[in-house]
């Protein structure tokens, strides 16, 4: 990993808090500041499965209005019902090959939906928005 050097001006009280944290944890001030930056950075998508990374990466370029639209979106009840039905049939081993393919497709679609939704919420929060409880989104 290539390191870049920066100069940063910060309020004295913040500097003192970071310096005290470094002393208390026996770490360098650089380590403490780097950790604070990592914790305060927008959510990463490196841990996202490869097949979804482009979906999540695209969210970072969206404006807040678009992110709110995704954050508030809901899956259709009919798709949820069908997905649940196929899951039940799969558990009971009464599923056909065609239905198994449909189940896999619905799972991928559901995973993509939830990943986009949760990442949108995380980005909005990082951008300073208040995020209401999920039931009020």
N, C-alpha and C positions, 0 to 999 in steps of 0.2 A: 504494500500500500504506500503510495506517495503521500508525503505530508506537505501541507502548505502552511506557511507562517502568516499570521494575521496580527494586526495591532487593533486592540479593542479598548475603547474608552467606556467605563462603566461608573455608575454612582459608587461613592466610597462605601456606603452601608452594604451594598451587594458584594463588593470586593471583600470586605471584612467577613461577611457571612461565609463566602466561598473559602477564604483563607482559613477560617476556623474549622470548617468542615474538612479541609485538607489535613489540618493538624490532628483533628480528632480521629480521623480514619487512617492516619499515617500514609497518606497518598500525596502526590505532588499536586500543586495548584492546577497545573495543566490537565492532570487526570480528572480532577473535580470539574473543571470548566468544560472539558470535552464531554463528560457524562451529563452535565446539565444541558449542553447543546443537543446531545443525542436524545435525551428525555423530552426536550421541548421541540424537537423537529417534527415535521409532518410525518404521519405514519408511513413506514416503508412498505414496499411490496415485493422485496426480495424473497421473503419466505412464502409468498403466494405460489401455488403450483404453476408451472410454466404455461399451461394452457389458458390460465386466467390473467397472466401478468399484463398483457396488452390492454385488457378491459380495465384493470385497476390503474395502470399508468395513465390511461386516457382521462381518468377522473381528475387528476392533478391539474389538468389544463382547463377544466370546466369552471364557469363562474358559479357564484354561490346559489343563484336562482336554479340553475340546472342541478346542482348537488342536492338542494332541498327537494326538488321534484323526485329525485331518485330515493332520497332518504324517507320520503313520505309514501313511496309507492307500495303497493300490495300485490301479491300474487293473486291470480283469479281463484275463486273458490272451486270452480270446476277442475282446474289443474291440480289444486291441492287434494281434492277428493279423489281424483284419478290416481295421483301419485300414492296416496295412502292405501287405496284399494290394491294397487299393484304391489306395494310393500307387503301388505297382508297376504296376498296370494303367493308371493315369493316365499314368505315365512312358512306358509302351509304347503309349499312345494306343489302348487296347483297352477303354476304360471307356464304359459307357452313361450316358445322362443321369440315369437313376435312381440309378446307382452314384455319379455325380459329386455328386449332392445328398446321398447318404449320406456320402460322403467329406467334404464341407463340414460336415455335421452332426457327424461324428466329430472333425474338426479343431477345431471350436468347443468341443466337449465336452472334448477333450484339452487345449486351451489353458486353458480355465477350470479344469480339474483341477490342472494344473501351476502356474498362477498362485496358486490358493488354497493349494496345498501349500507353495510357496516363501514366500509371504507369511506363512503360519502359522509356519513355521520362523523367519523373520526376527523376527516378533513375540515368539516364545518366547525367542529369543536376547536381544532387547532387554529382556525382562522378567527376565533374569538366569539363564535356564536354560542348562545345558551341552547343546550339540547334538552328538550323536555323528555319525560319518561316515554318509553316506546309506545305505550298505549295512547299517548297524546300527540304523537308525530303526525 
